[in-house]
Amino acid sequence: MGYSYHRTQKMTGAICIVGAFMMVSGYAVAQKIDWKAPADKDRLISAITTPSPKRDTWEPLSLMLNWGYGKPYDDTVRILEDYLKGLPPPSDEELAKFKDKVRGELVSVKGGQFLMGDFGPQFSREKLPYSANNGAAPAHSVDLDSYSVLRHRITFADFDLYTRASHLPPIGIPNAYELQFRFPDFPASFVTWQQSRDFCKWAGEVTGMPLDLPTEAQWEYAARSRGEMWVIPSTEVPVVDGKYNLTQMDDLITAKGEGTSPEPIISRPVGTYGENRLGMSDVFGYGREWTYDWFDPNYYSHSPKRNPRGPSAGTLRSVRYGTDSRIHLVIDRIGFAPDTAKAGLGFRCALNQAEPVRQ
């Protein structure tokens, strides 16, 4: 009886919240959109191609895409989808700039040994785990050869070059709502594991370098600035004994992304959260990343010490930042079906050669 009552109360509260949100949203749209005016094609295309858009750019687009019906909405969706689907193959100049960009963003990671996983029981003051993630333990010693990793996650602009060159449909338009996060320097999302790896392989062909998705070990070693004992390795947030000030973290995230995204918790421009000591960006903040490995929550108990590449087979692929809470730790991991494509799930590439790239 008590359970049913509380469940009913929660459902009633949720309905009220949704109703209030719809009323507010409807009012906002009514105040900012002229329903009699035709969709402005030039303005819409200008908006969707603007990097790190300010509020006056993304707000009209966001309001319309959240409204979800009517001729202005239909026209907006059609114009944006037609534009993205109609992009021509990249020019030689575009590919040359992309090649230079990739080479310029590769961060050299000197190989070495580190303690991978949740090192809280060994090094925290209380000798307790930092993470509630059941795949982050036990901590174990890993040796890695030298490699390089991209400073930033792959952006929509990057991925569009690949789909245009490969005559593939554009990503990020599964439904109209997602179009409001599809600005050029936002991290590419709605990409499956295979699409992510195919991009890295293609980028490797364009640049003449053996690019691939990073292994879990490569990702964590670089994210922790070659294995430093920090669970959030940002130089902008004080970390003491592996811990950090959560209020400061939230305040910084808000300040960093202010005015550049309609839903900051979903997506913001790459580089929003700054770089770690190594120079790898956004290893602190929101967003998840595909890695090369198959996923096994118990893999750490029998992982090989040298250059681990995950289990030989599986049904899930490993994703880093594998928590659903707002506290994202670089030691956390989770497994997703390889065909998963969702908001906030992107990737970056790694270069599997020991010698640093000459800039």
N, C-alpha and C positions, 0 to 999 in steps of 0.2 A: 504494500500500500504506500509506504513512505517512498520507495523507489519510483513508483508510478507518478506520485505527486510531484517529486522533484524533477522528474523527466519532463512532465507536462509544463512545469514552470520554466524550465530551460528552453523548451520549444517555443513557448509563448514569448519569452524574452528575445529569442533569436528572430522570430517573425516581426516583432516590433522594431528591432534594430534594422532589419532588412527594409521594412516599410519606410522607416525614417530616412534611411540612406537613399532610397528611390525618390522620396519627396525632395530631398536636398539636391540630388543629382538632377532631377527634372527642373527644379527652379534654376539651378546653375546653367543648364543648357538653354533654357528659355531666355535667360538674361543675356547670353553670349552668342547665340546663334540665330541668324535671320532665316527662318524657315522658308521664306519666299525667294531667297537669293539662290542662284545656281551654285553648285560646288566650284570653288576657285581652283582649277587644275594646277596652274602655275604655283599658287601658294602652297598647295598640298605637296607637290613634288619638291618644292624648295624646303618645306619643313622636314620631310622624310630623309632628305640628303644633307641636313645640317648637323655637323658633329657637336656633341655636348650642348644640345639646344637649351636655351633659357626658357623661362616659364611662358613668355608671350608667344613662343614658337610651339611648344608642345601642348599647352593647355587647350587651345581650341580643338586640336586633333584628338587629344585624350577624351575630352568631353563628348565629342561626336562618336568616337568608337565605343565608349561606355554606354552611350544612349541606346544604341542597338537596333533601331528601326526607323522607318520613314525614308523619304527620298534623299534628303541630305546625307544620311548615313549610308544608304545604298550607293550613292554617287561617290562618296568618299572612299569606300572600300573598293569599288570598281576602278577608280582612277589610280589608287595606290597599287593594287594588284596588277593592273595592266602595265603600269610603269615598270614594276620590278620584273614581271615576266617578259617584258619586251626589251630588256637591256641587251645590247649587242655584245659579241665576243670582245674580250679586252684587247686593246691595241698593244703593239710592241713597247710603246712608251710606258703604258700602265704596268706591264709585266716587268719591265726594267726597274721601275720605281718599287714594285713589290719585292723584287729580288734584293734591292738595296735595303729596303726596310727590314726584311728578315735577317739579313746579315748584320745590320746595325742593332737589332734587338736581341741577338743571341748573347746570353750571359754565360761566361765560362765557369764551370764548376769543377774545381780540382778534386779529384777522387780522394778517398780516405775511408776511415772507419767511424761508425757512429752507432749509437744505441737507438734503434728504430722502435717506435711504438710508445706506449704509455710508460714513461720513466718515473712517474710519481712515486710508486712504491720504493724505488731505490734512492731517489734524490729529493723528494719533497720533505719539508720539515716534519709533517705528520706521518710520513711514510704511507700515504694513501694515494690511490689512483687520482689522476686529474680528470679522467674521462669516464663517462658512464657507457660509452660505446663498447659493445661487447666484442668488436673485432680489433680493438686497439692494443690488446694484451696477448701474450706477455712481451715486454720489451726484450729485444734481442740484438746481438751485435751483427752488424752488416758491413761488408767491405765493398766499395764501389770504385770502378774505374772512372777516370775523368770523362766529362761530357759537357754539353752546353744545353741551356734551356731558354726558351723565349721569355723575355722580360714580361710581356703582356699576354693575356688570353687572346685567342684569335677573335677578330671583330667581324661584324656583319659585312663591312666593306671588304675585308680579306676573303671571307667565304664566298661573297658574290663574284669575285674574280674567278674563283675555282669553278663555280656552277656555270658561269658565262663561258669560260674556256672549254668546259667539258660538256656543254649543251645539256645541262641538267636543270630541273626546276629550282627556283629560289627557295631558300628555307625561311622560316619565321613568318609564314602567312597561313598557318593551319586554320586560324579563325581570326576575325577582325580585331578582337581584343588585343592580340599579340602585336599588332602593327604599331602600337604606341610605344613599343620598346625597341623598334627596329631602326635605330639611328646608326650612322656609319661607324662610330667609334664605341658603340655598346658591344659587350661580348656576345659573340654568336651563340645562340641557344636553339632549342628545338632540333638538335642534331643527335643522331644515333651514334653509337660507338663506331660502327663501320664508316659512317660518313665522316666522323672526326679523323679516323685513321687514314681514310682515303685522301682527305685534304692534306694531311702531313706528307703522305707519299707524293702527292702532286706537287706540293711546295718544294719537296726535295728534288723533284725532276726539274722544276723551274730554276732552282738555285744551284743545282749540281751537288747537293749535299744529302747524306743519308738521314733524313728527318723521319721521325715516327712519334707516336705518343710516348710520353715518359712512363717508365715503370713506376709502381707505387714507391719503391725505394728511392728512385731518382727524384720523384716529386717531393717526398718528405725531406730528403737530405737537402735539397735546394731551398725548399720553403723554410726550413729551420737554419738557413745560412750555414750550410755544411754541418748540420747536426747539432747546433747549439741547443742548450737545454731550456728552450722556451716553447710554450704551447701556443703562444701568439707572438711570433717573432717580428714585431713592428718596432722600428726605432722611435715611433711617435707616441707609443703608449708605454708607461712604466710597467715593467714586469719584474716582480720580486719573488724569488723562490718559485719560479714557474707560474706565478699567478699575476693577475692584472686587475686594474680598476675598471669594473664593468660600466660604471657611470661614465667614466672618461671615454671608454670605448664607444659607447652609444653616442655620446656628444660629438666625438670625432667623426663617426660615420655620417651623422646628420650634417655636420659642417662641411665635410668634404664633398658631399653630393648635393648641396643646397641649390635648388633651382634648375637642376639638370635632368630630372626624371619625374614622370607622373606618379610612379610607385617605386620609391628608392629601395624598398626592401626586396623588390623583384630584380631590378637591374639599374646599373649606373655605368657611366663611361669607364672603359679600362683605365687603370691608373688612379682611380678615385681614392683608393685606400693607401696609396703610397707604396714604397718599396721596403723590403727587408735589408739587412746589412749587405747581402750578396748582390742586391739589385733586382730581385724578382718582385713584381708588383702583385698587389691584391691577394696575398696569401693570408690576409686578415680582412674580414668583412664578409659580405654575402656572396653567394655563388658556389657552385660545385663544378668539379672537373673530372672528365673521363681520364683514366690511365690505361696502360696497355694490358694489365694483368686480368686473368680470371679472378673471381672473388671466392674466397673461402674464409669464413670467420675464424677458423682455427688454424689458418695457414702459418701464423707467426710461431706456433709451437713446434713446427718442423721445417721452417723456411731455411734454405741453404744460406750459408754465411756470405758467399761471394756473388755479387751481381744477381740477386734473386729476381725472377721474372714471373712470379706467381705460379699457381698450379698449372699442370699441363693441359687441363680441360676443366669445363664447368658449364654452368647455365647462366651465371651472372658475371658482369664485368665490374671491376673495382672503380669506385668513385671516391674522390677525396673531398673533405668537408662533409662527411656523411652523417651529419646530425640534422634533426628537424627543429632544433631549438635556435634561438638567436645567438647562442654562444657557440661559435664555430672554432674548433681546435684543429691545428694542423696534424694532429695524430689520429683524428677520427677518420673512419672509412665505412663504406657501405657497398652493397652489391645491387646493381640494377640490371634488368634484362637488357641485352645489347641493343634491342630495337626501341628502347625508351627514348622519347624526345619530348622534353618539357622545358618550361621556363626556368631560367637560372642554372641550367645544366650546359656547360660549355667545355672548353679544352684549350690546351696550349701544346706546342710541339717541342721535342727534344732532338738534339743532334748527337748521334752516337759515334763520335770520334774524339780521341783524346786531345788533339791539338786545338787550341783556341782559334776561332775564326778571325782573320785579319780584317779589321774595320777599315 
